[in-house]
Amino acid sequence: MTTEIPAPPAVALRYAAEFVGTFLLVLGVIGAAIFSAAFDSGDGGLNIGILGVSLALGLSVLGGAYAWGPVSGGHFNPAVSLGLAVAGRFDWRLVGGYVVAQVLGGAAASSLIAAVAAGGPDSFLNDALSGGFASTGWGQLSPGGFSLGSAFLVEVTTTAVFVGVILSVTSHRGNPTTAPLAIGLSLTLMALIAIPVSNGSFNPARSIATAMCGGQVAVEQLWMSLVAPTLGGVIAGAVAVVISRGHRTASAAPAPPHLVPAEIASVR
């Protein structure tokens, strides 16, 4: 009796999963930042602060990975798709469609958040728009007032670490049951590091989604939030290739011969 191997999901279904997963990610993290973060207590928020937004980001990715990861792989991020492709773990022919689906999903989420904010009290929406709409960047858009160099460096580094974790826990050595948990928690950790510096992007689709509503400064600084995470993802993919080749070389090398007693004696 033969066991039939299930066919991979249709390409259109994979794109749909990436759209919905990215929608959830942006809805979770930007919704929390706009409606609940309240870095000062005068704007009516719930004061969840940086920790709360970081948890919202990690939980959004965790839920999306468990829900739609089996369909599309659960990238929800152009930097992840590129990193996996560079590492040889994802078909380059699908990268463009994944990126389009991710950008559209993020844009839909930020549009919904803006629509909800429009029904807020007084000038809630105007304040959110003039404040950058949780866009990533440096200087005016950095919660801590950090420079372009600092924001660029933290985005490259944290994205590379995050994509590296994904590559590791989804490899043949990883546990597919717990992989989404590791990915969500690692993203939470990276957000705790990066939000004070750059507002924590790691994701060009998320950056485009917020820059749509963030005003002129957000649009002018968008290039950093596209280039730095993409570079981080590519670096992680390239490092994974080097490590994989090293493992293959080590496994292919002949084992050292066992020393017989006479040889041991001669060594001594």
C-alpha positions in Angstrom: 0.0 0.0 0.0 1.5 3.4 -1.0 1.0 6.6 0.9 0.0 9.5 -1.3 2.1 12.7 -0.8 -0.2 15.7 -0.5 0.3 18.3 -3.2 1.6 21.7 -2.1 -1.1 24.5 -1.8 -1.9 26.2 -5.0 0.1 29.4 -5.7 -2.9 31.7 -5.4 -3.8 30.2 -2.0 -0.3 30.8 -0.8 -0.5 34.4 -1.9 -3.8 34.8 -0.1 -2.3 33.4 3.0 0.6 35.9 2.8 -1.9 38.7 2.4 -4.0 37.7 5.4 -1.0 36.9 7.6 0.6 40.3 6.8 -2.7 42.0 7.4 -2.8 40.4 10.9 0.7 41.4 11.6 0.3 45.1 10.7 -3.2 45.2 12.3 -1.7 43.8 15.6 1.4 45.9 15.9 0.2 49.2 14.4 -3.2 48.9 16.0 -1.5 48.4 19.4 0.8 51.3 18.7 -1.9 53.7 17.6 -4.7 52.8 20.0 -3.0 51.5 23.1 0.7 52.4 23.4 0.3 55.9 24.9 3.9 56.8 25.7 2.5 59.7 27.6 -0.7 59.4 29.7 -2.4 62.4 28.1 -3.7 60.9 24.9 -6.2 58.5 26.3 -4.3 55.2 25.5 -3.9 52.2 27.7 -0.2 52.9 28.3 1.0 49.5 27.2 4.2 51.1 26.0 7.1 49.6 24.2 6.7 46.2 25.9 3.1 46.0 24.9 3.8 46.9 21.3 6.6 44.3 21.2 4.3 41.6 22.5 1.6 42.6 20.0 4.1 42.1 17.2 5.3 38.8 18.5 1.8 37.5 19.1 0.6 38.6 15.7 3.4 36.6 14.0 2.9 33.7 16.3 -0.8 33.5 15.5 -0.3 34.0 11.8 2.5 31.4 11.6 0.3 28.7 13.3 -2.8 29.7 11.2 -1.3 30.2 7.7 2.2 28.9 8.0 1.2 25.4 6.7 -0.2 27.1 3.6 2.4 29.6 2.6 5.3 29.1 5.0 4.2 32.1 7.0 6.7 34.8 5.8 4.5 37.9 6.1 7.6 39.9 5.4 9.6 40.6 2.1 12.9 40.5 4.1 12.0 36.9 5.2 11.0 35.8 1.7 14.3 37.2 0.2 16.4 35.7 3.0 14.8 32.3 2.5 15.3 32.5 -1.3 19.0 33.5 -0.8 19.4 30.5 1.5 18.0 28.2 -1.2 14.9 27.4 1.0 12.3 29.2 -1.2 11.6 29.4 -4.9 12.8 32.6 -6.4 9.9 32.5 -8.9 7.4 33.1 -6.0 9.3 36.0 -4.3 7.6 38.7 -6.4 4.1 37.4 -5.8 4.8 37.0 -2.1 6.1 40.6 -1.8 3.1 42.0 -3.6 0.7 40.1 -1.4 2.5 41.2 1.8 2.5 44.9 0.8 -1.2 44.8 -0.1 -2.0 43.0 3.2 -0.1 45.6 5.2 -1.7 48.5 3.3 -5.2 47.1 3.9 -4.5 46.8 7.6 -3.2 50.4 8.0 -6.1 51.7 6.0 -8.5 49.9 8.3 -6.7 51.3 11.4 -6.9 54.8 9.9 -10.7 54.3 9.3 -11.2 53.2 12.9 -9.1 56.1 14.2 -11.3 58.5 12.2 -14.1 57.8 14.7 -11.9 58.6 17.7 -12.5 61.5 20.0 -11.5 65.1 19.1 -8.4 65.1 16.9 -7.4 61.5 17.5 -6.8 60.6 13.8 -5.0 63.9 13.0 -2.7 63.4 16.0 -1.9 59.9 14.8 -1.2 61.1 11.3 0.9 64.1 12.4 2.8 61.8 14.8 3.9 59.6 11.9 1.4 56.8 12.3 4.0 54.6 14.0 6.3 54.8 11.0 9.9 53.7 11.3 12.8 56.0 10.8 15.3 58.2 12.6 15.4 61.6 14.2 11.8 62.9 14.3 10.4 59.3 13.8 12.7 57.7 16.4 11.1 57.4 19.8 14.5 58.0 21.3 15.7 60.6 18.8 18.4 58.3 17.4 20.4 59.1 14.2 20.1 57.6 10.7 23.3 55.5 11.3 21.9 54.0 14.5 18.5 53.3 13.0 20.0 51.7 9.9 22.4 49.5 11.9 19.7 48.3 14.3 17.4 47.5 11.5 20.0 45.5 9.6 21.2 43.6 12.7 17.8 42.8 14.3 16.4 41.7 10.9 19.4 39.5 10.2 19.0 37.8 13.6 15.3 37.4 13.2 15.6 35.8 9.8 18.5 33.7 11.0 16.2 32.3 13.8 13.6 31.5 11.2 16.1 29.7 9.0 17.4 27.7 12.0 14.1 26.6 13.5 12.5 25.7 10.2 15.4 23.6 9.0 15.4 19.8 9.1 16.9 20.0 12.6 14.1 22.2 13.9 10.8 21.2 15.5 7.9 22.4 13.3 5.5 22.3 16.3 7.4 24.8 18.3 9.0 26.8 15.4 6.3 29.5 15.4 6.7 30.1 19.1 10.5 30.6 18.7 9.9 33.0 15.8 7.3 35.0 17.7 9.4 35.3 20.8 12.5 36.2 18.9 10.7 39.0 17.1 9.4 40.3 20.4 13.0 40.5 21.7 14.2 42.2 18.5 11.3 44.8 18.9 12.3 45.5 22.5 15.8 46.4 21.1 14.8 48.3 18.0 11.6 50.3 18.9 13.4 52.9 20.9 15.9 53.4 18.1 14.0 53.1 14.8 10.4 52.3 15.9 11.2 48.7 14.9 10.3 47.7 11.3 12.2 44.5 10.3 9.6 44.4 7.6 9.4 46.5 4.4 5.7 45.7 4.0 4.9 47.0 7.5 7.0 50.2 6.8 5.1 50.9 3.5 1.8 50.4 5.3 2.6 53.0 8.0 4.3 55.5 5.6 1.1 55.6 3.6 -0.5 57.4 6.6 2.6 58.9 8.2 3.0 62.1 6.3 5.9 63.6 4.4 8.7 62.8 6.8 7.6 59.1 6.9 7.7 58.9 3.1 11.1 60.7 2.9 12.6 58.2 5.4 10.9 55.1 4.0 14.0 54.1 2.0 15.8 53.2 5.2 13.0 50.9 6.3 13.1 49.2 2.9 16.8 48.9 2.4 18.0 48.0 5.9 15.6 45.1 6.7 16.1 43.7 3.1 19.9 43.8 3.6 19.5 42.1 7.0 17.4 39.3 5.4 19.9 38.8 2.6 22.8 38.7 5.1 21.0 36.0 7.1 20.3 34.0 4.0 24.0 34.2 2.8 25.3 33.2 6.3 22.9 30.2 6.2 24.4 29.1 2.9 27.9 29.2 4.3 26.9 27.3 7.4 25.1 24.7 5.3 28.1 24.2 3.0 30.3 23.8 6.1 28.0 21.1 7.5 27.9 19.2 4.2 31.7 19.4 3.9 32.2 18.1 7.5 29.7 15.3 7.0 31.4 14.2 3.7 34.9 14.2 5.2 36.2 10.7 6.0 36.3 9.7 9.7 39.9 9.7 11.2 41.3 6.2 11.4 41.2 4.5 14.8 44.7 4.0 16.3 45.7 0.5 17.1 47.5 -0.2 20.4 50.9 -0.2 18.7 50.2 3.2 17.1 49.1 4.5 20.5 52.3 3.3 22.1 54.3 5.0 19.4 52.5 8.3 20.0 53.3 8.1 23.6 
